[in-house]
Amino acid sequence: MTPDQILAERAKVIAEHGEWTAHDLDLGHGISTRDLGLAQQWRVDFFNDVIRKHSPGLSYDRTRMLDLACLEGLFTIEFARMGASTVGLEIRDAHLEKARFVQRVHQLARCQFVKGDVRRIPAELGQFDVIICAGILYHLDFPDCVHFLKDIAARSTDLVIVDSCFGYDDQSLYTVHKPSEMRTFELDGRKFRGRVYLEHVEGTSDQDKAGNLWGSIDNNYATWLDERDAVSIMGEAGFALAERYPNPELPYRPTLAFKRKG
């Protein structure tokens, strides 16, 4: 596309689906989706470094990657541009249309966007070498958060990256978000711990929930699992914690890299 065509198409997407709210994606010719100088490229670079470190023999041109709750498609797009075969799973149409526009601009044949709920990942998507779970686990309520971790572990053959808020005993860690006190939950006779976070106030309509582009799709509350429980769930599913990357700005939101054992 020419610069004029890109700008015209971007304006059309914005008119129909709203402004980009998260991902500043490169559109070529010095144009991007938010014109913020590719402000989130550092996140792509960070995940790329994590993958290269923990899967050094992995070649992107022979790699399948799943980006869960992909939002406006940052990781799905950028890793496809690096040569990987990527799938972005997203439930909101507005996000999908924005992501598909960027896909068209770059003519990415190895990139696919699928509408779906991460709590019920379509079986037909199959297995993936790398699964990126960036900013979705903490939007799920109990016990969906437990089932979700087990599901993604079953679908990855190599590496799972989880960037999420977790529950910790130290209340002083929660500088921006304010979840509940630590609570205990039970599933199949097993106890888990975590904090509850309000996603939508009681009485919020389904339409308003869907329109809250950075919130859960339907559940009013989310459960931020104790990080130790998340590590334990993944361990039982065949994954070892390869490295924990702290977040200096949000100490309750680290990135955990899980590597399949053996």
RODO-2510 file (C-alpha; in nm, 4 decimals, decimal comma):
residues 262
     n   res          X          Y          Z
     1     m     0,0000     0,0000     0,0000
     2     t     0,1054     0,3578    -0,0590
     3     p     0,1214     0,5986     0,2372
     4     d    -0,2037     0,7617     0,1267
     5     q    -0,3766     0,4237     0,1011
     6     i    -0,2535     0,3217     0,4475
     7     l    -0,3762     0,6453     0,6033
     8     a    -0,7129     0,6164     0,4305
     9     e    -0,7594     0,2550     0,5381
    10     r    -0,6487     0,3342     0,8938
    11     a    -0,9020     0,6183     0,9108
    12     k    -1,1753     0,3822     0,7915
    13     v    -1,0888     0,1238     1,0582
    14     i    -1,0894     0,3936     1,3264
    15     a    -1,4265     0,5249     1,2081
    16     e    -1,5793     0,1767     1,2303
    17     h    -1,4011     0,0308     1,5332
    18     g    -1,2474     0,3175     1,7277
    19     e    -0,8919     0,4320     1,7873
    20     w    -0,6145     0,1868     1,8691
    21     t    -0,5946     0,1818     2,2495
    22     a    -0,2905    -0,0383     2,3118
    23     h    -0,0606    -0,1444     2,0320
    24     d     0,1387     0,1013     1,8237
    25     l     0,2124    -0,1187     1,5237
    26     d     0,4397    -0,0300     1,2342
    27     l     0,2530     0,0308     0,9078
    28     g     0,5551     0,1318     0,7010
    29     h     0,6480     0,4696     0,5523
    30     g     0,6948     0,6113     0,9024
    31     i     0,3294     0,5489     0,9868
    32     s     0,2024     0,3428     1,2785
    33     t    -0,1352     0,2623     1,4268
    34     r    -0,1028     0,5190     1,7071
    35     d     0,1827     0,7374     1,5733
    36     l     0,3683     0,7032     1,9029
    37     g     0,7031     0,5892     1,7695
    38     l     0,6295     0,2168     1,8100
    39     a     0,5997     0,2693     2,1840
    40     q     0,5527    -0,0989     2,2688
    41     q     0,8243    -0,2455     2,0487
    42     w     1,0277    -0,3045     2,3642
    43     r     0,7743    -0,5703     2,4652
    44     v     0,8292    -0,7561     2,1391
    45     d     1,2048    -0,7332     2,1882
    46     f     1,1700    -0,8570     2,5464
    47     f     0,9634    -1,1628     2,4518
    48     n     1,1966    -1,2325     2,1616
    49     d     1,4915    -1,2308     2,4025
    50     v     1,3066    -1,4669     2,6396
    51     i     1,2323    -1,7098     2,3575
    52     r     1,5868    -1,6975     2,2221
    53     k     1,7320    -1,7554     2,5690
    54     h     1,5170    -2,0508     2,6669
    55     s     1,4737    -2,2085     2,3221
    56     p     1,8078    -2,1292     2,1546
    57     g     1,7692    -2,3982     1,8913
    58     l     1,4307    -2,2747     1,7794
    59     s     1,4056    -2,1391     1,4232
    60     y     1,1111    -1,9064     1,3673
    61     d     1,0480    -2,0293     1,0147
    62     r     0,9656    -2,3699     1,1671
    63     t     0,7808    -2,2389     1,4718
    64     r     0,4098    -2,2161     1,5541
    65     m     0,3174    -1,9504     1,8081
    66     l    -0,0128    -1,8781     1,9815
    67     d    -0,0861    -1,5302     2,1177
    68     l    -0,3740    -1,5555     2,3644
    69     a    -0,6171    -1,2642     2,3986
    70     c    -0,3978    -1,0922     2,1416
    71     l    -0,5763    -0,7554     2,1723
    72     e    -0,4745    -0,5501     1,8653
    73     g    -0,2255    -0,8109     1,7497
    74     l     0,1189    -0,6840     1,8508
    75     f     0,2917    -1,0167     1,9145
    76     t     0,0968    -1,2072     1,6495
    77     i     0,1986    -0,9539     1,3862
    78     e     0,5582    -0,8926     1,4882
    79     f     0,6578    -1,2564     1,5306
    80     a     0,4980    -1,3349     1,1950
    81     r     0,7153    -1,0611     1,0472
    82     m     1,0136    -1,2478     1,1963
    83     g     0,9059    -1,5593     1,0079
    84     a     0,6999    -1,7552     1,2600
    85     s     0,3603    -1,9058     1,1878
    86     t     0,1378    -1,7223     1,4351
    87     v    -0,2202    -1,7392     1,5570
    88     g    -0,3813    -1,4591     1,7540
    89     l    -0,6896    -1,5621     1,9527
    90     e    -0,9154    -1,2726     2,0492
    91     i    -1,2812    -1,2433     2,1482
    92     r    -1,3557    -0,8789     2,0623
    93     d    -1,4345    -0,7893     1,7013
    94     a    -1,2907    -0,4381     1,7305
    95     h    -0,9494    -0,5758     1,8240
    96     l    -0,9632    -0,8371     1,5491
    97     e    -1,0481    -0,5869     1,2758
    98     k    -0,7611    -0,3593     1,3771
    99     a    -0,5194    -0,6518     1,3835
   100     r    -0,6344    -0,7824     1,0463
   101     f    -0,5844    -0,4396     0,8932
   102     v    -0,2174    -0,4441     0,9971
   103     q    -0,1888    -0,7994     0,8662
   104     r    -0,3175    -0,6821     0,5274
   105     v    -0,0745    -0,3911     0,5191
   106     h     0,2208    -0,6268     0,5652
   107     q     0,0666    -0,9092     0,3562
   108     l     0,1451    -1,1673     0,6237
   109     a     0,0465    -1,5098     0,4945
   110     r     0,1840    -1,6897     0,8031
   111     c    -0,0367    -1,4935     1,0389
   112     q    -0,3930    -1,5825     1,1381
   113     f    -0,6448    -1,4132     1,3651
   114     v    -0,9211    -1,6265     1,5164
   115     k    -1,2220    -1,5132     1,7154
   116     g    -1,2544    -1,7153     2,0320
   117     d    -1,2603    -1,7333     2,4099
   118     v    -0,9321    -1,8259     2,5802
   119     r    -1,1337    -2,0269     2,8313
   120     r    -1,2315    -2,2559     2,5437
   121     i    -0,9371    -2,2539     2,3032
   122     p    -1,0587    -2,4129     1,9775
   123     a    -0,9303    -2,7703     1,9545
   124     e    -0,8744    -2,7344     1,5807
   125     l    -0,5936    -2,4860     1,6409
   126     g    -0,3757    -2,7793     1,7424
   127     q    -0,0360    -2,7651     1,9111
   128     f     0,2148    -2,4817     1,9324
   129     d     0,5846    -2,4571     2,0041
   130     v     0,5483    -2,1283     2,1919
   131     i     0,2454    -1,9840     2,3675
   132     i     0,2369    -1,6209     2,4784
   133     c    -0,0066    -1,5385     2,7570
   134     a     0,0412    -1,1647     2,8050
   135     g    -0,2091    -0,9892     3,0261
   136     i    -0,5052    -1,2308     3,0203
   137     l    -0,4650    -1,4774     3,3083
   138     y    -0,5496    -1,2085     3,5632
   139     h    -0,8781    -1,1324     3,3870
   140     l    -1,0107    -1,4848     3,4519
   141     d    -1,2127    -1,5890     3,7533
   142     f    -1,1695    -1,9044     3,9594
   143     p    -1,1672    -2,1891     3,8550
   144     d    -1,1252    -2,0738     3,4925
   145     c    -0,7745    -1,9484     3,5718
   146     v    -0,6702    -2,2978     3,6837
   147     h    -0,8278    -2,4723     3,3842
   148     f    -0,6673    -2,2161     3,1548
   149     l    -0,3141    -2,2882     3,2763
   150     k    -0,3678    -2,6604     3,2380
   151     d    -0,5039    -2,6091     2,8864
   152     i    -0,2154    -2,3978     2,7604
   153     a     0,0344    -2,6405     2,9127
   154     a    -0,1302    -2,9232     2,7197
   155     r    -0,1080    -2,7261     2,3960
   156     s     0,2586    -2,6205     2,4091
   157     t     0,5414    -2,8472     2,3035
   158     d     0,8218    -2,6227     2,4244
   159     l     0,7734    -2,2823     2,5912
   160     v     0,4952    -2,0911     2,7668
   161     i     0,5380    -1,7240     2,8609
   162     v     0,2967    -1,5900     3,1229
   163     d     0,2886    -1,2149     3,1909
   164     s     0,0314    -1,1649     3,4650
   165     c    -0,0690    -1,0085     3,7921
   166     f    -0,0567    -1,2581     4,0800
   167     g    -0,1703    -1,2733     4,4392
   168     y     0,0886    -1,2152     4,7122
   169     d     0,0612    -1,1912     5,0894
   170     d     0,2268    -0,8463     5,0947
   171     q    -0,0558    -0,5985     5,0404
   172     s     0,1923    -0,3111     5,0021
   173     l     0,2989    -0,4472     4,6617
   174     y    -0,0282    -0,3349     4,5018
   175     t     0,0547     0,0203     4,4050
   176     v    -0,1812     0,0725     4,1083
   177     h    -0,4442    -0,2017     4,1191
   178     k    -0,6239    -0,2746     4,4452
   179     p    -0,7404    -0,6354     4,4698
   180     s    -0,9008    -0,7962     4,7760
   181     e    -0,7181    -0,9535     5,0662
   182     m    -0,5764    -1,3033     5,0094
   183     r    -0,8462    -1,5705     4,9944
   184     t    -0,8616    -1,9484     4,9703
   185     f    -1,0380    -2,1336     4,6880
   186     e    -1,1054    -2,5031     4,6403
   187     l    -1,1230    -2,7178     4,3278
   188     d    -1,1474    -3,0971     4,3177
   189     g    -1,0438    -3,1207     4,6797
   190     r    -0,7381    -2,9018     4,6357
   191     k    -0,6914    -2,5573     4,7859
   192     f    -0,5574    -2,2543     4,6025
   193     r    -0,4898    -1,9016     4,7187
   194     g    -0,5261    -1,5664     4,5494
   195     r    -0,6808    -1,2217     4,5458
   196     v    -1,0094    -1,1142     4,3891
   197     y    -1,0174    -0,8167     4,1545
   198     l    -1,3268    -0,6273     4,0381
   199     e    -1,3625    -0,6314     3,6595
   200     h    -1,7159    -0,4895     3,6265
   201     v    -1,9556    -0,3548     3,8868
   202     e    -2,2702    -0,5557     3,9492
   203     g    -2,5411    -0,4743     3,6990
   204     t    -2,3072    -0,3882     3,4110
   205     s    -2,4746    -0,4922     3,0864
   206     d    -2,3206    -0,7487     2,8522
   207     q    -2,2906    -0,4742     2,5912
   208     d    -2,0971    -0,2498     2,8262
   209     k    -1,8719    -0,5377     2,9302
   210     a    -1,7925    -0,6109     2,5674
   211     g    -1,7284    -0,2423     2,5105
   212     n    -1,4770    -0,2250     2,7946
   213     l    -1,1872    -0,3216     2,5695
   214     w    -0,9416    -0,3779     2,8538
   215     g    -1,1676    -0,5789     3,0863
   216     s    -1,3019    -0,9301     3,1073
   217     i    -1,5599    -1,0297     2,8505
   218     d    -1,8323    -1,1356     3,0969
   219     n    -1,7149    -1,2228     3,4511
   220     n    -1,7537    -0,9451     3,7081
   221     y    -1,4616    -1,0681     3,9154
   222     a    -1,1191    -1,2102     3,8383
   223     t    -0,8904    -1,4181     4,0567
   224     w    -0,5220    -1,3351     4,0761
   225     l    -0,3716    -1,6712     4,1679
   226     d    -0,0878    -1,7002     4,4154
   227     e     0,2219    -1,7159     4,1933
   228     r     0,3310    -2,0330     4,3717
   229     d     0,0049    -2,2026     4,2753
   230     a     0,0527    -2,1034     3,9109
   231     v     0,4046    -2,2487     3,9125
   232     s     0,2746    -2,5653     4,0787
   233     i    -0,0044    -2,6093     3,8228
   234     m     0,2404    -2,5731     3,5353
   235     g     0,4860    -2,8082     3,7047
   236     e     0,2239    -3,0787     3,7377
   237     a     0,1457    -3,0282     3,3685
   238     g     0,5054    -3,0945     3,2660
   239     f     0,6621    -2,7463     3,2706
   240     a     0,9443    -2,6128     3,4861
   241     l     0,9819    -2,2459     3,5710
   242     a     1,2850    -2,1534     3,3611
   243     e     1,3073    -1,7926     3,4755
   244     r     1,1118    -1,5267     3,6578
   245     y     1,1409    -1,1741     3,5199
   246     p     1,0392    -0,9088     3,7762
   247     n     0,8510    -0,5963     3,6771
   248     p     1,0028    -0,2954     3,8573
   249     e     0,6978    -0,0774     3,7912
   250     l     0,4364    -0,3372     3,8921
   251     p     0,6013    -0,5789     4,1354
   252     y     0,2904    -0,7984     4,1418
   253     r     0,3077    -0,8489     3,7628
   254     p     0,6172    -1,0525     3,6727
   255     t     0,6755    -1,2509     3,3559
   256     l     0,7233    -1,6246     3,4026
   257     a     0,8953    -1,8376     3,1392
   258     f     0,7982    -2,2055     3,1568
   259     k     0,9975    -2,4711     2,9696
   260     r     0,8667    -2,8200     2,9002
   261     k     1,0549    -3,0744     3,1099
   262     g     1,2720    -3,3370     2,9439
***
